């Protein structure tokens, strides 16, 4: 990860991403608090989460394909500027509160955010290959190769994951403070400013793909779908991702009930629990960046670590021991997300990465709805402790099945020419990642 920060372009992009994610946390906390204050309904807050995360997932690949095919090269920054406008509109709506309008605007913001994230990840991976592959090859005394380029992508993903973890660690706390001091509207203005800053810093990050010139959106989507369905390793990755994340996402909505109801830790306890998870996620990102071995193995370790944390929650006798489990879960989270993205990139030619990563981001968001239903249903039928045990066992089973099936998966020639990918997916040799 240190090599990534040696590149001025990558430093600027990762800083922009981190600032943007911090602002997004401020915005989400402010909107959630205002919605709850006006409605006094947990269902309204859940609807906000579904509108902002799950519903846009169905449209994200279309928007990504459209931006990639556009020759203007400003749409990535334009997405962030659009988010700023939508955020200001939500702040205005706070003075004339109408929940359907706020949910609609949250869905628009979520769509732009997911598409921008997919395009940024693909763009920064390209810059990683351009800026880091040569220096990595020189350090190791070998020529630039697909494995070296994959290692450069891995280091970039590690740095992005670390930035995401920093925002997760500080964002909710800062969001609560900003909302308490400035009100919901004031916190959203800070969020909007972060979008504008991010857009300005990314003006020279070009999402346009030359290979897509002349292709329509439908053709881009069809090419991405053909690639996903024709590469065994990628099919297995998407199936395992969907199955595992349903169990993992199901844990998020019941953490409040677990810390405040089961462990009687109060509001401060819940805040500490989330903070400890974020600290673990930062460590997980660093460990992933320094790890040696295949991405499939790292992904399995990440999911199993999350599974172990959920099982720990089931057995934890006190809040202090539960926080230790949260730190473990954060480590798993810091390994799993960058491993997912790196594995998808490793199996995909450069000109299709945005579309495929967009599909992966969509899967992550769609599993949120399934996770909310699964976690809520299990708590109603059993208890928070038993729910965490079931979720932990379920995630562990998926991880073990994934490792067994993935070991037999190969990556055929990535759509032929120009992909720069090997025929068989190999272990990624030494070095930092997300």
TARA-V921284 format. One record per pair of residues at least 6 apart in sequence whose ideal C-beta (glycine too) atoms are under 8 Angstrom apart, sorted by the first residue. I is the first residue (numbers start at 1). J is the second residue. D is the distance in Angstrom with one decimal. If there is no record, write none. Layout:
I_J_D + I_J_D
//
This chain:
1_155_5.9 + 1_158_4.7 + 1_159_5.2 + 1_162_6.6 + 1_285_7.7 + 1_286_6.7 + 1_289_4.2 + 1_290_7.8 + 1_432_4.2 + 1_433_7.6 + 1_434_8.0 + 2_432_7.1 + 3_132_5.7 + 3_135_6.4 + 3_136_6.6 + 3_155_5.8 + 3_431_7.9 + 3_432_6.9 + 4_10_5.3 + 4_11_8.0 + 4_14_7.2 + 4_128_7.1 + 4_132_6.5 + 4_155_4.8 + 4_156_5.6 + 4_158_7.2 + 4_159_4.4 + 4_432_7.3 + 5_11_5.5 + 5_14_7.5 + 5_159_6.8 + 6_135_7.5 + 7_127_7.5 + 7_131_4.2 + 7_132_6.5 + 9_127_5.8 + 9_131_6.3 + 10_124_6.8 + 10_127_6.0 + 10_128_6.8 + 10_131_6.0 + 10_132_7.6 + 10_156_6.6 + 10_159_7.1 + 12_201_5.7 + 13_120_7.3 + 13_123_7.9 + 13_124_5.4 + 13_127_7.1 + 13_201_7.2 + 13_202_6.5 + 13_205_6.3 + 14_124_7.6 + 14_159_5.0 + 14_160_6.3 + 14_163_5.3 + 15_163_7.7 + 15_201_7.3 + 16_197_7.1 + 16_198_4.6 + 16_201_3.8 + 16_202_5.7 + 17_120_6.4 + 17_124_8.0 + 17_160_6.1 + 17_163_5.3 + 17_164_7.7 + 17_198_7.2 + 18_163_3.6 + 18_164_7.6 + 18_166_5.7 + 18_167_5.9 + 19_194_5.4 + 19_197_6.0 + 19_198_6.2 + 20_80_7.0 + 20_194_5.4 + 20_195_6.6 + 20_197_7.7 + 20_198_4.0 + 21_163_6.6 + 21_164_5.7 + 21_167_3.5 + 21_168_7.8 + 21_171_6.9 + 22_166_7.6 + 22_167_4.6 + 22_170_6.4 + 22_171_5.2 + 22_174_6.9 + 22_194_6.6 + 23_190_6.4 + 23_191_4.4 + 23_192_7.8 + 23_193_7.2 + 23_194_2.6 + 23_195_6.5 + 23_198_7.8 + 24_113_6.8 + 24_167_7.4 + 24_171_7.4 + 24_191_6.7 + 24_194_7.4 + 25_167_5.8 + 25_168_7.4 + 25_170_7.8 + 25_171_2.5 + 25_172_5.8 + 25_174_7.1 + 25_175_5.2 + 26_171_6.6 + 26_174_6.0 + 26_175_4.3 + 26_178_5.4 + 26_179_7.9 + 26_187_5.1 + 26_188_7.7 + 26_190_5.5 + 26_191_4.9 + 26_194_7.6 + 27_87_5.9 + 27_90_8.0 + 27_109_8.0 + 27_175_7.6 + 27_187_6.9 + 27_188_5.6 + 27_191_3.5 + 28_52_7.3 + 28_175_6.9 + 29_171_7.5 + 29_172_5.8 + 29_175_3.0 + 29_176_5.8 + 29_178_7.9 + 29_179_6.1 + 29_187_7.3 + 30_175_6.2 + 30_178_7.0 + 30_179_4.7 + 30_184_4.4 + 30_187_3.7 + 30_188_5.5 + 30_191_7.3 + 31_48_6.4 + 31_90_6.4 + 31_102_7.1 + 31_106_6.7 + 31_184_7.0 + 31_188_7.4 + 32_45_5.3 + 32_48_6.2 + 32_49_8.0 + 33_176_7.8 + 33_179_5.3 + 33_184_6.5 + 34_94_5.6 + 34_97_7.7 + 34_179_7.8 + 34_184_3.9 + 35_44_5.3 + 35_45_5.8 + 35_48_5.5 + 35_99_6.9 + 35_102_6.7 + 36_42_7.6 + 36_44_6.9 + 36_45_5.4 + 38_97_5.0 + 38_99_7.5 + 39_99_6.5 + 44_99_6.3 + 46_253_7.5 + 46_372_6.4 + 47_99_8.0 + 47_103_6.1 + 48_102_7.5 + 48_103_6.4 + 48_106_5.8 + 49_368_7.1 + 49_372_7.5 + 50_368_7.3 + 50_369_5.9 + 50_372_7.3 + 51_103_4.5 + 51_104_7.6 + 51_106_4.9 + 51_107_4.4 + 51_110_6.9 + 52_106_4.3 + 52_107_6.6 + 52_109_6.6 + 52_110_4.1 + 53_110_5.8 + 53_365_4.8 + 53_368_5.1 + 54_365_5.5 + 54_366_5.8 + 54_368_5.0 + 54_369_4.3 + 55_107_5.3 + 55_110_7.2 + 56_107_5.8 + 56_110_4.1 + 56_111_3.7 + 56_113_7.9 + 56_114_5.6 + 56_365_6.9 + 57_114_6.7 + 57_361_7.4 + 57_362_3.9 + 57_363_7.5 + 57_364_8.0 + 57_365_3.8 + 57_366_4.6 + 58_362_7.1 + 58_366_7.7 + 59_111_5.7 + 60_111_6.6 + 60_114_4.6 + 60_115_5.3 + 60_118_6.7 + 60_358_5.1 + 60_361_6.2 + 60_362_4.9 + 60_365_7.7 + 61_221_5.9 + 61_224_6.9 + 61_355_6.1 + 61_358_4.6 + 61_359_5.4 + 61_362_6.2 + 62_217_6.1 + 62_221_6.7 + 63_111_6.5 + 63_112_7.9 + 63_115_4.3 + 63_358_7.9 + 64_115_5.2 + 64_118_5.2 + 64_119_6.2 + 64_354_5.2 + 64_355_5.9 + 64_358_3.8 + 65_212_7.9 + 65_217_4.6 + 65_220_3.7 + 65_221_5.3 + 65_224_7.4 + 65_354_8.0 + 65_355_5.7 + 65_358_7.8 + 66_217_5.0 + 67_75_4.3 + 67_76_6.9 + 67_79_7.5 + 67_115_6.9 + 67_119_6.1 + 67_207_5.2 + 67_208_7.9 + 67_354_7.9 + 68_119_7.5 + 68_207_6.0 + 68_208_6.4 + 68_209_4.7 + 68_212_5.0 + 68_220_6.4 + 68_354_5.4 + 68_355_7.1 + 69_208_7.8 + 69_209_7.6 + 69_212_4.6 + 69_213_7.6 + 69_215_5.7 + 69_216_6.9 + 69_217_6.4 + 69_220_6.0 + 70_208_6.4 + 71_208_6.0 + 71_213_7.0 + 72_208_7.6 + 73_206_4.7 + 73_207_7.1 + 73_208_4.9 + 74_203_7.2 + 75_119_8.0 + 75_207_6.1 + 76_116_6.2 + 76_119_5.1 + 76_120_6.8 + 76_123_7.0 + 76_202_5.8 + 76_205_5.9 + 76_206_7.8 + 76_207_4.5 + 77_199_4.0 + 77_200_7.1 + 77_202_5.2 + 77_203_5.1 + 77_205_7.8 + 78_199_7.4 + 79_112_4.6 + 79_113_8.0 + 79_115_6.0 + 79_116_4.2 + 79_119_7.5 + 79_199_7.8 + 80_112_7.7 + 80_116_6.0 + 80_195_4.7 + 80_196_7.3 + 80_198_4.9 + 80_199_3.5 + 80_202_7.0 + 81_195_6.9 + 81_196_6.6 + 81_199_4.8 + 82_108_8.0 + 82_112_5.1 + 83_109_5.5 + 83_112_4.9 + 83_113_6.2 + 83_116_7.5 + 83_192_7.9 + 83_195_4.5 + 84_192_4.3 + 84_193_7.6 + 84_195_3.8 + 84_196_5.0 + 84_199_7.4 + 85_192_7.9 + 86_105_5.4 + 86_108_5.2 + 86_109_4.6 + 86_112_7.2 + 87_109_6.5 + 87_188_5.3 + 87_191_5.2 + 87_192_4.3 + 87_195_6.6 + 88_188_7.1 + 88_189_7.3 + 88_192_5.2 + 89_105_5.6 + 90_102_6.0 + 90_105_5.0 + 90_106_7.1 + 90_109_7.5 + 90_188_6.1 + 91_184_7.3 + 91_185_4.3 + 91_188_4.0 + 91_189_6.3 + 91_192_7.6 + 93_101_5.6 + 93_102_5.4 + 93_105_6.9 + 94_184_5.2 + 94_185_5.2 + 94_188_7.7 + 95_185_7.4 + 110_365_7.8 + 114_358_7.5 + 114_361_5.2 + 114_362_7.1 + 114_365_6.3 + 115_358_6.7 + 117_361_5.9 + 118_354_5.7 + 118_357_4.7 + 118_358_3.8 + 118_360_7.9 + 118_361_5.1 + 119_207_4.4 + 119_354_5.4 + 119_358_7.9 + 120_202_7.2 + 120_205_7.1 + 121_157_7.6 + 121_160_6.9 + 121_341_6.1 + 121_353_7.9 + 121_354_8.0 + 121_357_5.3 + 122_207_7.5 + 122_345_7.9 + 122_353_4.2 + 122_354_3.9 + 122_357_5.5 + 123_205_4.8 + 123_206_7.0 + 123_207_5.9 + 123_354_7.8 + 124_156_5.4 + 124_160_6.8 + 124_205_7.5 + 125_153_4.6 + 125_156_5.9 + 125_157_7.5 + 125_345_5.6 + 125_350_7.9 + 125_353_6.4 + 126_350_6.4 + 126_353_7.9 + 127_156_7.5 + 127_205_7.6 + 128_152_4.3 + 128_153_5.3 + 128_155_6.6 + 128_156_3.7 + 129_149_4.7 + 129_152_5.3 + 129_153_6.7 + 129_350_7.6 + 131_152_7.8 + 132_152_3.9 + 132_155_6.2 + 132_156_7.3 + 133_144_5.1 + 133_148_5.2 + 133_149_4.9 + 133_151_7.9 + 133_152_4.6 + 134_144_6.2 + 136_148_5.4 + 136_151_5.9 + 136_152_5.9 + 136_155_8.0 + 136_431_7.2 + 137_143_6.0 + 137_144_4.6 + 137_145_7.5 + 137_148_5.1 + 140_148_7.6 + 142_148_6.9 + 146_420_5.8 + 146_421_5.8 + 146_422_5.0 + 147_422_7.6 + 147_426_6.5 + 147_428_6.9 + 147_429_5.9 + 149_420_6.4 + 150_342_7.6 + 150_345_7.6 + 150_346_5.3 + 150_428_5.4 + 151_428_6.1 + 151_429_6.5 + 151_430_7.5 + 151_431_5.1 + 153_342_6.1 + 153_345_5.2 + 153_346_7.4 + 154_289_7.4 + 154_295_7.7 + 154_338_7.7 + 154_342_5.0 + 154_428_5.9 + 154_431_6.7 + 154_432_7.0 + 154_433_3.5 + 154_434_7.2 + 155_289_6.2 + 155_431_6.2 + 155_432_4.6 + 155_433_5.7 + 155_434_7.9 + 156_434_7.1 + 157_338_4.1 + 157_341_5.2 + 157_342_4.9 + 157_345_7.7 + 157_433_5.4 + 157_434_3.2 + 158_285_5.7 + 158_286_7.4 + 158_288_5.6 + 158_289_3.2 + 158_338_5.8 + 158_432_5.0 + 158_433_3.9 + 158_434_3.6 + 159_289_7.5 + 159_434_6.4 + 160_338_7.1 + 160_434_5.2 + 161_281_7.7 + 161_284_7.8 + 161_285_4.0 + 161_288_6.9 + 161_334_5.9 + 161_337_5.8 + 161_338_4.1 + 161_433_8.0 + 161_434_3.4 + 162_282_6.1 + 162_285_4.1 + 162_286_6.8 + 162_289_7.8 + 162_334_7.9 + 162_434_7.0 + 164_281_7.7 + 164_285_7.9 + 164_337_7.4 + 165_278_5.9 + 165_281_3.8 + 165_282_4.1 + 165_284_7.5 + 165_285_5.4 + 165_330_7.6 + 165_333_8.0 + 165_334_5.7 + 166_278_7.8 + 166_282_6.5 + 168_274_7.9 + 168_277_7.5 + 168_278_4.2 + 168_281_6.0 + 169_275_6.1 + 169_278_3.2 + 169_279_6.0 + 169_281_7.4 + 169_282_6.5 + 170_278_7.6 + 172_271_7.2 + 172_274_5.7 + 172_275_8.0 + 173_271_6.5 + 173_275_6.9 + 175_187_6.4 + 176_271_7.6 + 178_186_6.7 + 178_187_4.0 + 178_190_6.0 + 179_186_7.9 + 179_187_4.7 + 182_189_7.8 + 182_190_7.6 + 207_354_6.8 + 209_351_5.1 + 209_354_7.1 + 210_351_7.7 + 211_351_3.7 + 211_418_6.8 + 212_220_5.9 + 212_351_6.9 + 215_223_7.7 + 220_355_5.9 + 221_355_6.8 + 223_352_6.2 + 223_355_7.3 + 223_415_7.5 + 224_352_5.5 + 224_355_3.6 + 224_356_5.6 + 224_359_6.5 + 227_234_7.1 + 227_348_6.5 + 227_349_7.7 + 227_352_5.5 + 227_356_6.6 + 227_414_7.5 + 227_415_5.9 + 228_234_5.3 + 228_235_6.6 + 228_238_6.4 + 228_356_6.4 + 228_359_6.6 + 229_235_6.5 + 230_412_7.0 + 231_347_5.5 + 231_348_7.8 + 231_411_5.6 + 231_412_6.3 + 231_414_7.5 + 232_409_4.3 + 232_410_6.2 + 232_411_7.6 + 232_412_8.0 + 233_343_7.7 + 233_347_5.1 + 233_406_6.6 + 233_409_3.9 + 233_410_6.6 + 233_411_5.0 + 233_425_5.1 + 234_344_6.9 + 234_347_4.5 + 234_348_7.0 + 234_356_7.4 + 234_411_7.5 + 235_409_7.9 + 236_402_6.8 + 236_405_5.3 + 236_406_5.3 + 236_409_5.1 + 237_340_7.4 + 237_343_5.4 + 237_344_6.4 + 237_347_7.0 + 237_406_7.4 + 238_359_7.4 + 238_360_7.2 + 238_363_6.3 + 240_299_7.8 + 240_398_6.1 + 240_399_7.9 + 240_401_7.4 + 240_402_3.8 + 240_405_7.8 + 240_406_7.4 + 241_340_5.8 + 241_360_6.8 + 241_363_5.6 + 241_364_7.3 + 242_363_5.3 + 242_366_7.8 + 242_367_5.9 + 243_398_4.6 + 244_303_5.1 + 244_395_5.5 + 244_398_4.4 + 244_399_6.5 + 244_402_7.3 + 245_363_7.3 + 245_364_6.1 + 245_367_4.0 + 245_371_7.2 + 246_367_4.9 + 246_370_4.5 + 246_371_5.4 + 246_374_6.2 + 247_371_7.5 + 247_374_7.4 + 247_391_4.7 + 247_392_7.9 + 247_394_4.2 + 247_395_4.2 + 247_398_6.9 + 248_303_7.5 + 248_306_5.6 + 248_336_7.8 + 248_371_7.2 + 248_391_7.5 + 248_395_5.9 + 249_367_5.2 + 249_368_5.1 + 249_370_7.3 + 249_371_2.9 + 249_372_7.4 + 249_375_7.8 + 250_370_7.7 + 250_371_3.9 + 250_372_7.3 + 250_374_4.3 + 250_375_3.5 + 250_378_7.3 + 250_387_7.7 + 250_391_5.4 + 251_310_6.0 + 251_371_7.7 + 251_375_6.4 + 251_388_6.6 + 251_391_5.5 + 252_371_7.0 + 252_375_7.5 + 253_371_7.5 + 253_372_5.6 + 253_375_5.2 + 253_376_6.5 + 254_375_4.9 + 254_376_7.5 + 254_379_5.4 + 254_384_5.5 + 254_387_6.0 + 254_388_7.6 + 255_270_7.2 + 255_273_6.6 + 255_274_7.5 + 256_270_5.9 + 257_379_6.5 + 257_384_5.4 + 258_313_6.5 + 258_322_7.6 + 258_384_4.4 + 258_385_7.8 + 258_388_7.2 + 259_265_4.7 + 259_269_5.2 + 259_270_4.5 + 259_273_4.9 + 259_319_7.1 + 259_322_7.2 + 260_266_6.3 + 260_267_7.2 + 260_269_7.0 + 260_270_5.8 + 261_384_6.9 + 262_383_7.5 + 262_384_4.9 + 262_385_6.5 + 263_269_6.9 + 263_316_7.7 + 263_318_7.3 + 263_319_4.6 + 263_322_5.9 + 264_319_7.8 + 265_272_7.6 + 265_273_7.1 + 265_319_4.5 + 269_319_5.8 + 272_323_6.6 + 273_319_7.9 + 273_322_7.0 + 273_323_6.1 + 273_326_5.3 + 274_326_7.8 + 276_323_4.8 + 276_326_4.6 + 276_327_5.1 + 276_330_6.9 + 277_326_4.5 + 277_327_7.1 + 277_329_5.8 + 277_330_4.2 + 277_333_7.2 + 278_330_6.2 + 279_327_6.5 + 279_330_6.3 + 280_326_6.7 + 280_327_4.0 + 280_328_6.4 + 280_329_6.5 + 280_330_2.3 + 280_331_4.5 + 280_332_7.9 + 280_333_7.3 + 280_334_6.8 + 281_330_4.0 + 281_331_7.2 + 281_333_4.8 + 281_334_4.0 + 282_330_7.6 + 282_334_6.5 + 283_327_8.0 + 283_330_7.2 + 283_331_5.6 + 283_334_6.5 + 284_302_7.3 + 284_305_7.8 + 284_330_6.2 + 284_331_3.9 + 284_332_6.4 + 284_333_6.2 + 284_334_2.2 + 284_335_4.6 + 285_334_4.2 + 285_335_7.8 + 285_338_6.6 + 285_434_5.8 + 286_334_7.7 + 286_432_7.9 + 287_331_6.9 + 287_334_7.2 + 287_335_6.5 + 288_298_6.3 + 288_302_7.6 + 288_334_6.4 + 288_335_4.7 + 288_338_5.4 + 288_339_6.5 + 288_432_7.9 + 288_433_4.9 + 288_434_6.0 + 289_431_7.3 + 289_432_3.0 + 289_433_4.5 + 289_434_6.6 + 290_431_7.3 + 290_432_5.4 + 291_298_5.7 + 291_335_7.9 + 291_433_6.9 + 292_429_6.7 + 292_430_4.5 + 292_431_7.6 + 293_427_6.1 + 293_428_7.4 + 294_426_7.8 + 294_427_4.1 + 294_428_6.4 + 295_339_5.5 + 295_342_5.3 + 295_343_4.3 + 295_346_6.1 + 295_428_5.6 + 296_343_6.9 + 296_402_7.4 + 296_403_6.3 + 296_406_4.3 + 296_407_7.0 + 297_403_7.0 + 297_427_7.9 + 298_335_6.1 + 298_339_4.6 + 298_433_7.9 + 299_335_7.7 + 299_336_6.4 + 299_339_4.0 + 299_340_6.4 + 299_343_6.2 + 299_399_7.9 + 299_402_7.2 + 300_399_4.9 + 300_400_7.5 + 300_402_6.1 + 300_403_4.3 + 301_332_8.0 + 301_335_6.3 + 302_332_5.0 + 302_333_7.6 + 302_334_7.9 + 302_335_3.4 + 302_336_3.4 + 302_339_5.5 + 303_332_7.0 + 303_336_5.9 + 303_395_5.6 + 303_396_7.6 + 303_398_6.7 + 303_399_3.8 + 303_402_7.5 + 304_332_7.5 + 304_395_7.8 + 304_396_6.0 + 304_399_4.9 + 304_400_7.9 + 305_328_6.2 + 305_329_7.3 + 305_331_5.7 + 305_332_3.1 + 305_335_6.6 + 305_336_8.0 + 306_329_5.6 + 306_332_3.7 + 306_333_6.5 + 306_336_6.5 + 306_392_8.0 + 306_395_5.9 + 307_332_7.8 + 307_392_4.6 + 307_393_7.4 + 307_395_4.1 + 307_396_4.0 + 307_399_6.6 + 308_328_6.2 + 308_332_7.5 + 308_392_7.1 + 308_396_8.0 + 309_325_4.9 + 309_326_7.0 + 309_328_4.4 + 309_329_3.2 + 309_332_6.2 + 309_392_7.5 + 310_329_7.2 + 310_388_4.5 + 310_389_7.2 + 310_391_5.0 + 310_392_3.3 + 310_395_6.8 + 311_388_7.2 + 311_389_6.2 + 311_392_4.0 + 311_393_7.5 + 312_321_7.6 + 312_322_7.5 + 312_324_7.3 + 312_325_3.4 + 312_328_6.3 + 312_329_8.0 + 313_322_6.0 + 313_325_5.3 + 313_384_8.0 + 313_385_7.0 + 313_388_4.2 + 313_392_7.9 + 314_385_4.8 + 314_386_7.0 + 314_388_4.8 + 314_389_3.9 + 314_392_6.9 + 316_322_4.1 + 316_324_7.9 + 316_325_5.7 + 337_434_7.2 + 338_433_5.7 + 338_434_2.8 + 339_433_7.7 + 340_360_6.6 + 340_364_8.0 + 341_357_6.6 + 341_360_6.9 + 341_434_6.9 + 342_428_7.5 + 342_433_6.0 + 342_434_7.0 + 344_353_7.8 + 344_356_5.6 + 344_357_6.0 + 344_360_5.1 + 345_353_5.7 + 345_357_7.2 + 346_411_7.7 + 346_421_7.3 + 346_425_6.3 + 346_428_7.0 + 347_411_5.0 + 347_414_7.3 + 347_421_7.4 + 347_425_6.2 + 348_356_4.6 + 348_414_6.4 + 348_419_7.6 + 348_421_7.5 + 349_414_4.1 + 349_415_5.2 + 349_418_6.2 + 349_419_2.8 + 349_420_7.0 + 349_421_6.0 + 350_418_7.3 + 350_419_6.5 + 350_420_6.4 + 351_418_6.4 + 351_419_7.6 + 352_415_6.9 + 374_391_7.7 + 375_387_6.4 + 375_391_7.2 + 378_386_7.3 + 378_387_4.0 + 378_390_5.9 + 378_391_7.5 + 379_387_5.2 + 382_390_7.6 + 409_425_7.1 + 410_423_7.5 + 410_424_4.9 + 410_425_6.3 + 411_421_6.6 + 411_422_7.2 + 411_423_6.9 + 411_424_6.3 + 411_425_4.1 + 412_423_6.5 + 413_419_7.4 + 413_421_7.7 + 413_423_5.4 + 414_420_7.9 + 414_421_4.0
//
